[in-house]
Amino acid sequence: MVLALSVGGTAALPAQAEAQNGEQGQVRKERRAGNILSSRQIEKIVLPRMSGMQYIGPEYDPAAMAYRLKFIENGKVYYVDVDARTGRIIGQSN
């Protein structure tokens, strides 16, 4: 039984890694083509506006060509959606 759990647990890791590599590969492709800003450029725009919040990190949605930055403040999670092409904030959860 332990062996089955171990095998099942390791099978999920390559799938996660593949999904992350696919997302990262898409970001690199779009960046090289000059279609989107880097996550660092987006962070330079957004982070100063979110003072006092703990920054967790970005995710990229290739279909929407948008970044979603995740923040936490007082135990509550906030998301900021940013147009990856322009750096313009297009949505924010409260």
C-alpha positions as CSV (number, residue, x, y, z in Angstrom):
1,M,0.0,0.0,0.0
2,V,2.8,2.4,0.8
3,L,4.4,1.6,-2.6
4,A,1.1,2.4,-4.4
5,L,0.9,5.7,-2.6
6,S,4.5,6.5,-3.4
7,V,4.0,5.7,-7.1
8,G,0.8,7.6,-7.3
9,G,2.4,10.6,-5.6
10,T,5.3,10.7,-8.0
11,A,3.1,10.3,-11.1
12,A,1.5,13.7,-10.3
13,L,4.8,15.5,-10.1
14,P,5.8,15.1,-13.7
15,A,2.3,16.3,-14.8
16,Q,2.7,19.4,-12.6
17,A,6.2,20.1,-13.9
18,E,5.0,19.7,-17.5
19,A,2.1,22.2,-16.9
20,Q,4.6,24.7,-15.4
21,N,7.1,24.2,-18.2
22,G,4.3,24.7,-20.8
23,E,3.3,28.0,-19.1
24,Q,6.9,29.2,-18.8
25,G,7.6,28.2,-22.4
26,Q,4.6,30.2,-23.6
27,V,5.8,33.2,-21.6
28,R,9.3,32.9,-23.0
29,K,7.9,32.6,-26.6
30,E,5.7,35.7,-26.2
31,R,8.5,37.7,-24.6
32,R,11.0,36.8,-27.4
33,A,8.4,37.9,-29.9
34,G,8.0,41.2,-28.1
35,N,4.3,40.5,-27.5
36,I,4.2,40.8,-23.7
37,L,6.1,42.4,-20.9
38,S,8.1,40.3,-18.5
39,S,6.8,39.4,-15.0
40,R,9.5,41.7,-13.6
41,Q,8.3,44.6,-15.6
42,I,4.7,43.9,-14.5
43,E,5.8,43.7,-10.9
44,K,7.6,47.1,-11.1
45,I,4.2,48.6,-12.2
46,V,2.0,46.8,-9.7
47,L,3.9,46.2,-6.5
48,P,4.3,49.9,-5.5
49,R,0.5,50.2,-5.7
50,M,0.0,47.3,-3.3
51,S,2.0,48.6,-0.3
52,G,1.4,46.8,3.0
53,M,0.5,43.6,1.3
54,Q,2.6,40.4,1.1
55,Y,3.3,39.5,-2.5
56,I,3.0,35.8,-3.3
57,G,3.8,35.7,-7.0
58,P,2.5,35.9,-10.6
59,E,0.8,33.4,-12.9
60,Y,0.5,33.9,-16.6
61,D,-2.6,33.1,-18.6
62,P,-1.6,32.7,-22.3
63,A,-5.2,32.7,-23.6
64,A,-6.0,36.1,-22.0
65,M,-2.4,37.4,-22.4
66,A,-2.6,38.5,-18.8
67,Y,-0.7,38.1,-15.5
68,R,-2.5,37.5,-12.2
69,L,-0.5,38.7,-9.2
70,K,-1.4,37.2,-5.9
71,F,-1.2,39.1,-2.6
72,I,-2.2,38.5,1.1
73,E,-3.1,41.0,3.7
74,N,-4.5,40.2,7.1
75,G,-5.2,36.6,6.0
76,K,-7.2,37.7,3.0
77,V,-6.1,36.8,-0.6
78,Y,-6.2,39.5,-3.3
79,Y,-5.6,39.1,-7.0
80,V,-4.6,41.8,-9.5
81,D,-5.0,41.0,-13.2
82,V,-2.7,42.8,-15.5
83,D,-2.7,43.1,-19.3
84,A,0.7,41.4,-20.2
85,R,1.0,43.5,-23.4
86,T,0.6,47.0,-21.8
87,G,1.0,46.5,-18.0
88,R,-2.4,48.1,-17.4
89,I,-4.4,46.7,-14.5
90,I,-7.5,45.2,-15.9
91,G,-9.1,43.7,-12.7
92,Q,-8.6,43.5,-9.0
93,S,-10.4,41.4,-6.3
94,N,-11.3,43.1,-3.0
